[in-house]
Amino acid sequence: MIAIALTGGGNRGPLQVGALQALFAHGIWPDLVVGTSAGALNAAYLAADGTPAATDRLADVWRSVDFKTVYAGNYLQLGWRFLRGDDSLFASDKMREIIATHLEPLARTYADLKLPCYITTSDLRTNRLWLFPAEDDKSAPLVDTVLASAALPGMHPPVPYLDTQLVDGGVVDNVPAGIAMAKGATVVYLINVGYGGAQQGPVKGMKQILGRTLNTFMAQSLFQDLDQASANPDIALHHIHITEMGDIPFTDFNRVDAMLEAGRNAAERYLRNPQPRQPLSDPSDRSLSAPDGSPESPPHLPGAQPFIPTYRSAR
């Protein structure tokens, strides 16, 4: 069984779309897809469309996103939201609207999907991974779960579902390859647009140390998934780590076409010399680090939890 697993990555999501185009051009088509955060949008749309042409339409989805869609509001509005104790600095109404506009014509619930798809979220009430869909209930609304998977804590409000408060799936499991393996995949193409395991330079100052510490928590799912695959000769995990355009600010949504091309090129290079079970990037690769060693991937706020290998499906 072939699976494609898509990591979180914020505005670097178009890199995954380009990589998917390369995979499909080589005849690699998944039996299931798994996505986290930005990868959740890509995975859900691919599963809803069910054809390789989904990547062309996904490119248009990403072209329709801009800074004001994701980070809506001016400084006065942000200050007022902070002072009155709102759940986040930014509202998510515009994000919900753009997800619904593109996704709902194809599928409204998991029962409508043409490919099996799993989306990760993090439940603030149980501090655990909350995985959609449940094995026996595919009635969960796709828009809500994709929105929840991309709801960065503090930046966007939690999404209520049943008795949960759901936020970004990357808080608990930013690299969902382990979920694909748990669901029976024996060949996994992990398209990783975040941290890839390389040694990073030293950090200095409280802000950098805090940021690196939180990212260290989040990196554990990557290490555990790679170790799990390496220890199992029946699993081939292809780790396609895309480091191109690592210096793009997380607020920049204007370079979609350049990222599509970079993602295609990165995947093509890997496919010319695939190395399943190759654990990590070259330790000298710091292309996703600033000169001082601080991470340049989208920020993650306090509240990150170590990966807990308990796959709790939505009820």
Secondary structure as GFF3:
##gff-version 3
##sequence-region A 1 315
A	DSSP	beta_strand	2	6	.	.	.	ID=ss1
A	DSSP	three_ten_helix	10	12	.	.	.	ID=ss2
A	DSSP	alpha_helix	13	25	.	.	.	ID=ss3
A	DSSP	beta_strand	32	36	.	.	.	ID=ss4
A	DSSP	alpha_helix	38	49	.	.	.	ID=ss5
A	DSSP	alpha_helix	54	63	.	.	.	ID=ss6
A	DSSP	alpha_helix	67	70	.	.	.	ID=ss7
A	DSSP	alpha_helix	75	83	.	.	.	ID=ss8
A	DSSP	alpha_helix	93	103	.	.	.	ID=ss9
A	DSSP	three_ten_helix	110	112	.	.	.	ID=ss10
A	DSSP	beta_strand	117	123	.	.	.	ID=ss11
A	DSSP	beta_strand	128	132	.	.	.	ID=ss12
A	DSSP	alpha_helix	142	149	.	.	.	ID=ss13
A	DSSP	beta_strand	159	161	.	.	.	ID=ss14
A	DSSP	beta_strand	164	168	.	.	.	ID=ss15
A	DSSP	alpha_helix	170	173	.	.	.	ID=ss16
A	DSSP	alpha_helix	177	182	.	.	.	ID=ss17
A	DSSP	beta_strand	187	192	.	.	.	ID=ss18
A	DSSP	alpha_helix	206	230	.	.	.	ID=ss19
A	DSSP	beta_strand	236	241	.	.	.	ID=ss20
A	DSSP	alpha_helix	256	272	.	.	.	ID=ss21
A	DSSP	beta_strand	312	313	.	.	.	ID=ss22
###
